[in-house]
Amino acid sequence: MSATTETETEAEIETNVDGRTTESRSELPTLSEKQQRIHQYLIQQANQQTYFKSRLIAAELGLSAKEVGANMSAIINNNTTDVSIEKWGYSSGTTWKVTLESANC
């Protein structure tokens, strides 16, 4: 029986100056289905809006505000993300500042 994890290992092969190859492994975080939904929502909406309340994201995606907040750290820590997300404030709920990193989104 094998356990599933939130990370997967990616092997990178590099060729040294002397022609030898080396293999290095880096841990890449993967996003759960909920995290992917939140991430896609933020990318789609960030052109129109920069600040998001957890409760409003939750209402749009059929989640609770607590679920949104709990999953944001994984999205923030995802090295391949194309958005910058910053916890901005907490007045009547958590606010997130979202900035698109790529103009191609």
ABEGO torsion letter per residue (X at the ends): XBBBBABBBBBBBBBBAAGBBBBBBBBBBBBBAAAAAAAAAAAAAAAABABBBAAAAAAAAGBBAAAAAAAAAAAAABAABABBBBBABBBGEBBBBBBBABAAX
